Each structure stands twice: as C-alpha cells, then as structure tokens.
Amino acid sequence: MTGQAHWLTFAFIAGGAVALLLMLWLAGRASKAGRGKHYLSRTIECPKKHVRVDATFIQDNQTGKISDVVRCTAFDDPEKVTCAGQCADELNRGG
C-alpha cells in the first residue's frame, strides 16, 4: 500500500486552489454590485412629518437619481426607514 494515495496530497492542494479562486471571483463580483452609486447625506424637511431631518440616500452616479433612503433621523432607529421615501421622490423632482 505504499505510494497508493499519493494523489490525495494533490487533491487537497488543488481543492484549496479552486476554493481560493472561487472566493476571489465572488469577491470581485460583489464589489461591482455597488459601483456606479454613492451615498448622499442631506438635511431636508420630511414631507410626511414636516420636521427637519438628516437623511442619507443612495444616488446613481450616471443619472443623478436618488433610488433609496437608507437612514433618516425622523425615526427612533434611524437605520430602520419604514416610509415609502417620498423625500427621495421630491429630491428627484428637484424640490
């Protein structure tokens, strides 16, 4: 049985290399998902509560359109935005 399992070492090395390449490929794809957009912070008047709030939006670099509200101080937990984002629509209209 001596030398019968010499392929086992190669299999572990090859498996590790494949796993490493797969992780690098997935990391590259994940980083491209956020390209073309950036965060934009503004102090605005909330159209729903009619108070001044600090809000953070996601804005597209090419079109300049605001797509989502990710943070707003109008809520108890600013990270959990539960409104429909009328302020983003208003900013897109230029208001």
trRosetta pair geometry for C-beta under 8 A, 3 or more apart (Angstrom, degrees):
i j d omega theta_ij theta_ji phi_ij phi_ji
1 4 4.9 -60 -163 2 60 135
3 6 5.5 -8 -162 -35 62 117
5 8 4.5 4 168 -8 95 125
6 9 6.6 -40 -172 22 49 107
6 10 7.5 43 139 -6 66 106
7 10 5.4 -59 -159 44 49 114
7 11 6.0 56 144 -29 76 103
8 11 5.5 -50 -146 31 33 115
8 12 6.7 32 155 -17 64 101
9 12 6.0 -55 -153 34 32 108
9 13 6.5 27 152 -14 65 108
10 13 5.7 -58 -146 40 33 110
10 14 6.0 30 157 -16 69 110
11 14 5.9 -56 -140 42 27 109
11 15 6.0 31 158 -21 63 109
12 15 5.7 -54 -142 37 27 112
12 16 6.4 28 157 -18 62 106
13 16 5.9 -56 -150 36 28 110
13 17 6.5 28 153 -18 63 107
14 17 5.7 -55 -147 37 32 112
14 18 6.3 32 154 -18 66 105
15 18 5.8 -53 -147 37 31 110
15 19 6.3 31 154 -18 64 107
16 19 5.7 -55 -147 37 31 112
16 20 6.3 33 154 -20 65 106
17 20 5.7 -53 -147 36 31 112
17 21 6.4 29 156 -16 65 107
18 21 5.8 -56 -146 39 30 110
18 22 6.2 33 154 -21 64 108
19 22 5.7 -55 -147 36 30 114
19 23 6.5 30 155 -19 64 105
20 23 5.8 -54 -149 35 30 110
20 24 6.5 28 154 -15 64 107
21 24 5.7 -55 -147 39 32 111
21 25 6.2 33 155 -20 66 108
22 25 5.7 -55 -146 37 29 112
22 26 6.3 26 157 -15 64 107
23 26 5.9 -56 -145 40 29 108
23 27 6.2 31 155 -21 64 107
24 27 5.7 -53 -144 36 30 112
24 28 6.5 33 155 -20 63 105
25 28 5.8 -55 -152 34 30 113
25 29 6.6 27 152 -15 64 105
26 29 5.7 -54 -148 38 35 110
26 30 6.2 35 155 -21 67 107
27 30 5.7 -54 -144 36 31 112
27 31 6.5 30 158 -20 64 106
28 31 6.1 -55 -147 33 28 108
28 32 6.8 27 155 -18 61 107
29 32 5.9 -59 -154 33 33 111
29 33 7.1 48 149 -38 63 96
30 33 5.7 -39 -161 7 38 119
31 34 6.9 -65 -168 36 40 97
31 35 7.3 54 141 -41 66 102
32 35 5.3 -40 -154 6 49 123
34 37 6.1 -97 -173 56 62 104
36 60 6.5 -6 147 -153 90 74
36 61 5.1 -129 -166 29 50 111
36 62 6.4 -17 -162 -14 102 101
37 58 5.4 13 176 -180 125 98
37 59 6.6 158 -156 79 74 38
37 60 5.6 -42 -100 -103 82 47
37 61 6.4 -132 -82 -18 26 86
37 67 7.4 -53 -128 25 130 131
38 58 7.6 163 82 -151 24 59
38 59 5.9 -26 65 62 73 89
38 61 6.3 75 -4 -69 101 94
39 56 5.6 -6 -171 -175 107 107
39 57 7.2 145 -158 75 56 42
39 58 6.4 -40 -99 -98 56 57
39 59 7.6 107 -146 17 10 86
39 70 7.2 -71 -123 43 103 140
40 56 7.0 152 77 -157 41 57
40 57 4.8 -25 65 63 96 93
40 58 7.5 147 18 -111 87 10
40 59 4.5 41 -14 -12 131 127
40 66 7.0 -97 53 -106 135 104
41 54 6.7 6 -174 -177 102 92
41 55 7.1 172 -148 90 58 41
41 56 4.8 -25 -96 -99 79 78
41 57 7.7 171 -83 18 31 70
42 54 7.7 176 92 -150 34 53
42 55 5.9 -17 64 63 79 86
42 57 7.1 2 13 2 107 113
42 91 7.3 143 42 -105 165 143
43 52 6.1 18 175 -178 98 101
43 53 7.2 -178 -149 90 60 32
43 54 5.4 -32 -96 -95 75 67
43 55 7.8 138 -106 17 27 72
44 52 7.4 177 95 -145 24 61
44 53 6.4 -23 65 61 70 79
44 55 5.8 -35 29 22 111 121
44 87 5.6 122 106 -161 148 126
44 90 8.0 139 -177 87 141 126
44 91 7.2 -75 -101 -67 153 113
45 50 6.5 6 175 -147 104 44
45 51 7.1 177 -148 90 69 17
45 52 5.8 -43 -94 -90 65 57
45 53 7.6 108 -131 16 21 79
46 49 4.4 14 96 45 135 90
46 50 6.4 -86 77 -30 80 17
46 51 5.6 6 29 52 113 66
46 52 7.8 -171 -5 -98 81 9
46 53 5.0 51 -47 1 106 128
46 72 7.5 94 -98 -175 115 126
46 74 4.9 82 -80 -84 154 146
46 87 6.3 -63 -127 -67 53 128
47 50 7.5 22 -154 -71 20 61
47 86 4.7 -99 66 109 134 122
47 87 5.7 -179 2 -75 101 70
47 90 5.9 156 -47 -38 138 149
48 74 7.6 99 67 166 107 159
48 83 5.9 -142 -8 -131 159 144
48 86 6.3 126 -46 38 96 130
49 53 7.7 75 62 -39 124 127
49 74 5.4 161 25 -154 147 125
51 74 6.6 142 67 -113 111 95
53 72 5.6 26 153 -171 138 84
53 73 4.7 -177 -157 60 86 86
53 74 4.4 -40 -98 -48 150 89
54 71 7.9 -22 117 121 84 101
54 72 7.6 171 88 -144 49 42
54 73 4.7 52 45 -6 82 127
54 78 8.0 -4 80 -140 92 142
55 69 6.0 -43 -173 -147 118 107
55 71 6.5 163 -155 91 48 63
55 72 4.5 4 -110 -104 91 81
55 73 7.3 -118 -66 11 58 75
55 74 7.8 -1 -76 -6 102 101
55 87 6.3 100 30 110 177 152
56 69 7.4 115 78 -163 50 60
56 70 5.2 -54 99 67 99 93
56 71 3.9 27 35 47 111 105
56 72 7.6 -137 26 -60 65 54
57 66 4.6 -21 168 -150 141 117
57 67 7.8 136 174 45 93 51
57 68 6.7 155 -159 83 67 46
57 69 5.7 -40 -102 -102 75 55
57 70 6.9 146 -119 11 20 85
57 88 5.8 146 -126 -106 126 101
57 91 7.2 -112 -54 63 169 159
58 66 6.9 122 74 -159 48 65
58 67 5.1 -47 90 59 102 95
58 68 4.5 16 31 51 115 93
58 70 6.1 81 -35 -29 95 118
59 64 6.6 -12 -179 -160 110 39
59 65 7.1 169 -151 87 68 31
59 66 5.1 -38 -96 -96 78 65
59 67 7.3 160 -105 6 26 80
60 63 4.6 21 94 44 130 93
60 64 6.6 -51 75 0 81 13
60 65 5.1 12 30 53 118 78
60 66 7.9 -147 6 -78 77 20
60 67 6.2 81 -37 -30 97 115
61 64 7.8 9 -173 -69 16 49
65 92 5.6 34 -144 -124 77 113
66 69 8.0 40 160 -65 117 67
66 88 4.4 -141 114 -156 120 92
66 91 5.3 33 8 88 147 122
66 92 5.5 -129 36 -62 91 93
67 88 7.4 -53 85 -179 7 141
68 85 6.8 -85 -145 -109 41 157
68 88 6.9 -29 -124 -102 6 163
69 72 5.8 14 167 -44 123 118
69 81 4.9 -161 109 -178 104 166
69 83 7.4 -3 63 68 149 96
69 85 4.5 -176 -1 -114 115 101
69 87 6.6 74 -84 63 138 107
69 88 5.4 -134 -48 -44 94 119
70 79 7.9 -18 158 -146 70 59
70 81 6.8 -155 -157 0 11 136
71 78 5.0 38 -169 149 84 100
71 79 5.9 -21 -110 -99 87 48
71 81 6.9 -132 -95 -46 14 115
72 75 5.8 77 88 4 92 100
72 78 5.8 -164 71 -151 34 78
72 81 5.1 86 15 -104 113 106
72 83 7.6 -35 53 25 163 117
72 87 7.8 136 -111 35 133 149
73 78 5.1 -14 -89 -102 49 122
74 78 8.0 106 35 -113 46 77
74 83 7.8 6 85 -16 136 136
75 78 5.7 150 64 -95 93 38
75 80 6.2 -133 138 77 151 76
75 81 6.5 -160 -10 -102 147 48
75 82 6.7 121 -106 14 140 94
77 80 4.5 37 94 22 113 108
78 81 7.8 9 179 -64 46 79
81 85 7.3 58 150 -75 131 87
83 86 6.9 -72 151 7 121 86
85 88 4.3 -9 168 19 105 119
85 89 6.7 113 120 -17 80 87
86 89 5.4 -52 -154 37 43 115
86 90 6.2 47 147 -23 70 104
87 90 5.4 -52 -147 36 34 115
87 91 6.4 34 153 -17 66 103
88 91 5.8 -53 -146 38 32 109
88 92 6.4 34 152 -21 64 106
89 92 5.6 -55 -149 35 31 113
89 93 6.6 29 152 -18 64 105
90 93 5.8 -55 -151 35 32 109
90 95 4.3 -70 179 61 86 126
91 94 7.6 57 -177 -71 33 16
91 95 6.8 -93 -78 56 30 74
